[in-house]
Amino acid sequence: MVNNRTFKMVNKKWSLFLIFSIAFFPFVFAQRPAQGPMSTDKFNPINHGYSLVWEDEFNGSQLDTLKWKPRGLGKRALGYVSTEAIQVKDGLLNLYALKRNDSILISAVGTQGKFMPQYGYFECKAKLQNSPGVWGAFWLQSPQLAGGTDPKIYGAEVDIMEFFKKLGTDIVSHNVHWGPYGAGQQTTRGMQSYLKGVSSGFHTFGLLWTPETYSFYIDGLKFYEVSAGVSQIPEYLILSMEIPSVLADISKTVFPDVFSVDYVKVYQKK
């Protein structure tokens, strides 16, 4: 159980962390200070009038192509998105980053054209990757993002969860981006959630998307709620293992590495 004393200790500890990080890691300037959960109450969508409308528990030996398809095959940053790096085995979707000869293969799957909901509670249960450099991600994407800057019309990229291990082993990041990609794109800035032990074992990562707000959850605990960049159009789900564009950023990455997903579930109000 998380209590108020724990909240204060976490906030004090990670305020000191932020000061150190700004001095040594310019990446942190794009991030908010790490914080603990906003409440000790655990969110259960069923108790709030939501019903399960879609799920994948990754049973079987291959990707369910009625629900997903590999996304963005080909060159991406330092790597190549490849079906060779996607595996369904023992009830898990394993998204790898691995080396093949002189190339690095990464992985991504999405529901574009197959399942594109508008609003709801989105949750995956996953085990995060081991290395810094590469990172696992669970996100929503708008097919209209490049069309304009109004998120109500053109949607947003909603990063439900990204795990940048260089920020710390107990920090998960979230973000919202809207408008065409490039210098003018708007963002909430990276939101950092601190939960001790989150890089070990399986944890749930969730987003409650309403017409007014996004709320971000880890293990049922709410860490952030924002009202900027809220999409009001259907979007699709993505799970991916990402890689940066700068070679120095993967100097400490140990290949192969894997982001393992136990399930994805989507709930909506009737």
Phi, psi and omega per residue, in radians:
M1 nan 2.304 3.081
V2 -1.536 2.302 3.121
N3 -2.089 3.073 -3.078
N4 -1.115 -0.591 3.113
R5 -1.121 -0.699 3.094
T6 -1.086 -0.740 3.118
F7 -0.969 -0.813 -3.080
K8 -1.145 -0.725 3.125
M9 -1.100 -0.747 -3.130
V10 -1.110 -0.812 -3.093
N11 -1.135 -0.670 3.117
K12 -1.174 -0.788 -3.122
K13 -1.058 -0.756 -3.031
W14 -1.511 -0.189 2.919
S15 -1.211 -0.715 3.071
L16 -1.128 -0.697 3.106
F17 -1.026 -0.738 -3.098
L18 -1.104 -0.740 3.128
I19 -1.026 -0.792 3.115
F20 -1.110 -0.735 -3.059
S21 -1.178 -0.667 3.134
I22 -1.099 -0.602 -3.132
A23 -1.213 -0.546 -2.974
F24 -2.040 -0.307 -3.074
F25 -2.305 1.723 -3.131
P26 -0.974 -0.443 3.134
F27 -0.948 -0.568 -3.037
V28 -1.188 -0.375 3.109
F29 -1.017 -0.468 3.139
A30 -1.502 0.027 -3.055
Q31 -1.993 2.692 2.989
R32 -1.501 2.849 3.071
P33 -1.057 2.524 3.077
A34 -1.159 2.502 3.116
Q35 -2.502 2.747 3.057
G36 -1.430 -3.100 -3.103
P37 -1.117 2.655 -3.136
M38 -1.333 -0.363 -3.043
S39 -2.696 2.777 3.048
T40 -1.528 -0.127 -3.119
D41 -1.306 2.320 3.102
K42 -1.644 2.310 -3.094
F43 -1.442 2.252 3.027
N44 -2.170 1.978 -3.044
P45 -1.057 -0.564 3.138
I46 -1.053 -0.682 -3.121
N47 -1.252 -0.175 -3.135
H48 -1.965 0.357 3.030
G49 1.521 0.232 3.123
Y50 -1.692 2.602 3.095
S51 -2.154 2.576 3.098
L52 -1.193 2.177 -3.115
V53 -2.046 -0.259 -3.070
W54 -2.829 2.461 3.095
E55 -2.786 2.756 2.964
D56 -2.506 2.134 3.105
E57 -1.808 0.119 3.012
F58 0.994 0.732 2.998
N59 -1.395 2.567 -3.110
G60 1.882 -2.887 -3.041
S61 -2.144 0.082 3.093
Q62 -2.633 2.835 -3.121
L63 -1.085 2.368 3.093
D64 -1.336 1.809 -3.047
T65 -1.349 -0.067 2.972
L66 -1.366 -0.311 -3.106
K67 -1.970 -0.581 -3.016
W68 -2.329 2.833 2.898
K69 -2.563 2.593 3.045
P70 -0.965 2.466 -3.023
R71 -2.019 2.317 2.982
G72 1.130 0.713 -3.123
L73 -1.016 2.380 -3.116
G74 2.065 -2.856 -3.019
K75 -1.098 2.337 3.033
R76 -2.619 1.994 -3.099
A77 0.919 -2.216 -3.119
L78 -1.425 -0.133 -3.009
G79 -2.130 -2.944 3.108
Y80 -2.311 2.159 3.041
V81 -1.242 2.183 -3.035
S82 -2.448 2.510 3.058
T83 -1.138 -0.363 3.113
E84 -1.120 -0.406 -3.115
A85 -1.655 0.136 3.130
I86 -1.960 2.205 -3.106
Q87 -2.417 2.381 2.962
V88 -1.987 2.078 -3.054
K89 -2.758 2.389 3.052
D90 0.949 0.695 3.085
G91 1.342 0.278 -3.124
L92 -2.238 2.533 2.875
L93 -1.652 2.014 -3.140
N94 -1.818 2.062 3.124
L95 -1.866 1.952 -2.989
Y96 -1.733 2.728 2.775
A97 -2.085 2.099 -3.055
L98 -2.578 2.806 -3.136
K99 -1.754 2.386 3.021
R100 -2.302 1.853 -3.063
N101 1.010 -2.080 -3.115
D102 -1.691 0.127 -3.075
S103 -1.949 2.691 3.014
I104 -1.922 2.157 3.128
L105 -1.740 2.345 3.085
I106 -2.187 -3.067 -2.929
S107 -2.585 2.588 3.082
A108 -2.791 2.467 3.029
V109 -2.322 2.612 -3.139
G110 -2.564 2.928 -3.100
T111 -1.865 0.271 -3.103
Q112 -1.000 2.265 -3.135
G113 1.378 -0.061 -3.124
K114 -2.069 -0.726 3.118
F115 -2.651 1.978 -3.067
M116 -2.366 1.473 -3.066
P117 -1.422 2.856 3.027
Q118 -2.193 1.998 -3.101
Y119 1.278 2.768 3.101
G120 2.348 -3.025 3.075
Y121 -1.960 2.197 -3.049
F122 -2.034 2.238 -3.085
E123 -2.480 2.401 2.931
C124 -2.180 2.648 3.005
K125 -1.937 2.152 -2.971
A126 -2.618 2.768 3.002
K127 -1.929 2.191 -3.021
L128 -1.351 2.808 -3.126
Q129 -1.184 2.848 -3.091
N130 -1.531 -0.548 -2.940
S131 -1.717 2.710 2.850
P132 -1.354 2.917 3.132
G133 1.728 -1.299 3.028
V134 -1.369 2.805 3.106
W135 -2.665 2.517 3.040
G136 -1.433 2.594 -3.105
A137 -2.575 2.558 3.044
F138 -2.285 2.096 -3.001
W139 -2.642 2.894 3.010
L140 -1.941 2.553 3.139
Q141 -2.358 2.466 3.059
S142 -1.585 2.324 3.062
P143 -1.290 -0.154 -3.085
Q144 -1.914 0.188 -2.959
L145 -0.964 -0.680 -3.076
A146 -1.282 -0.129 -3.019
G147 -1.340 -0.420 -3.091
G148 3.066 -3.088 -2.984
T149 -1.761 -0.124 -3.123
D150 -1.535 1.928 -3.083
P151 -1.127 -0.413 3.108
K152 -1.133 -0.520 -3.082
I153 -1.754 -0.707 -3.003
Y154 -1.884 -0.054 3.073
G155 1.380 -2.912 -3.057
A156 -2.680 2.798 2.884
E157 -1.599 2.144 -3.124
V158 -2.018 1.909 3.125
D159 -1.506 1.646 -3.116
I160 -1.098 -0.681 -3.136
M161 -2.749 2.321 2.931
E162 -2.409 2.478 -3.103
F163 -2.060 1.655 3.065
F164 -1.598 1.697 -2.979
K165 -1.135 -0.388 3.121
K166 -1.160 -0.300 3.070
L167 -1.390 -0.269 -3.112
G168 2.414 2.663 -3.084
T169 -1.320 -0.235 -3.084
D170 -2.014 0.376 -3.085
I171 -2.119 2.265 3.028
V172 -2.028 2.455 -3.095
S173 -1.871 2.669 3.068
H174 -2.402 2.741 3.123
N175 -2.836 2.841 2.998
V176 -2.341 2.293 3.105
H177 -2.195 2.433 3.054
W178 -2.507 2.671 -3.012
G179 1.643 2.861 -3.118
P180 -1.024 2.559 3.102
Y181 -1.083 2.457 -3.109
G182 2.429 -3.018 -3.034
A183 -1.074 -0.497 -3.087
G184 -1.557 0.008 -3.117
Q185 -1.156 2.460 -3.131
Q186 -1.678 2.710 -3.075
T187 -2.672 2.699 3.023
T188 -1.347 -0.150 -2.890
R189 1.273 2.616 -3.095
G190 -1.056 2.289 3.076
M191 -1.788 2.252 -3.074
Q192 -1.940 2.196 3.118
S193 -1.894 2.272 3.111
Y194 -1.797 2.130 3.038
L195 -2.488 1.980 -3.070
K196 -1.054 2.289 3.097
G197 1.519 0.083 -3.050
V198 -1.149 -0.378 -3.141
S199 -1.495 -0.012 3.121
S200 -1.951 2.340 3.084
G201 1.216 -2.912 -3.092
F202 -1.690 2.474 3.108
H203 -2.452 2.783 3.089
T204 -1.737 2.516 -3.140
F205 -2.271 2.142 -2.988
G206 -2.331 2.758 3.060
L207 -2.364 2.252 2.955
L208 -1.800 1.994 -3.109
W209 -1.940 2.042 3.077
T210 -2.083 3.045 3.093
P211 -1.108 -0.264 -3.076
E212 -1.915 -0.534 -2.968
T213 -2.561 2.869 2.861
Y214 -2.027 2.354 3.028
S215 -2.160 2.355 -3.046
F216 -1.924 2.336 -3.035
Y217 -2.246 2.572 2.921
I218 -2.292 2.237 -3.105
D219 0.885 0.646 3.097
G220 1.428 -0.103 -3.131
L221 -1.643 2.318 3.133
K222 -1.432 2.257 3.133
F223 -1.903 -0.591 -3.118
Y224 -2.539 2.632 2.933
E225 -2.410 2.227 -3.128
V226 -2.310 2.684 -3.133
S227 -2.033 0.043 -3.137
A228 -1.531 2.549 3.020
G229 1.198 0.452 -3.048
V230 -1.320 2.090 3.095
S231 -1.275 2.534 3.042
Q232 -2.236 0.583 3.067
I233 -2.313 2.812 3.102
P234 -1.079 2.503 3.134
E235 -2.351 2.908 -3.135
Y236 -2.032 2.764 -3.082
L237 -1.596 2.566 3.072
I238 -2.396 2.398 2.913
L239 -2.096 2.340 -3.061
S240 -2.690 2.736 2.941
M241 -1.953 1.977 -2.991
E242 -1.750 2.866 3.119
I243 -2.467 2.522 -3.113
P244 -1.337 -3.141 -3.135
S245 -1.731 -0.165 -3.073
V246 -1.909 2.197 -3.048
L247 -1.049 -0.650 -3.114
A248 -1.070 -0.442 -3.090
D249 -1.274 -0.225 3.089
I250 -1.939 0.367 -3.122
S251 -1.134 -0.421 -3.126
K252 -1.897 0.150 3.125
T253 -1.349 2.334 3.078
V254 -1.832 2.023 3.131
F255 -1.700 2.535 -0.076
P256 -1.355 2.705 3.026
D257 -2.283 2.795 -3.004
V258 -2.542 2.485 2.996
F259 -1.917 1.965 -3.002
S260 -1.875 2.233 -3.081
V261 -1.995 2.181 -3.137
D262 -1.461 -0.719 3.100
Y263 -2.778 2.842 2.924
V264 -2.287 2.317 3.134
K265 -2.347 2.502 3.109
V266 -2.229 2.292 3.136
Y267 -2.089 2.499 3.071
Q268 -2.433 2.770 3.035
K269 -1.452 2.476 -3.136
K270 -1.350 nan nan
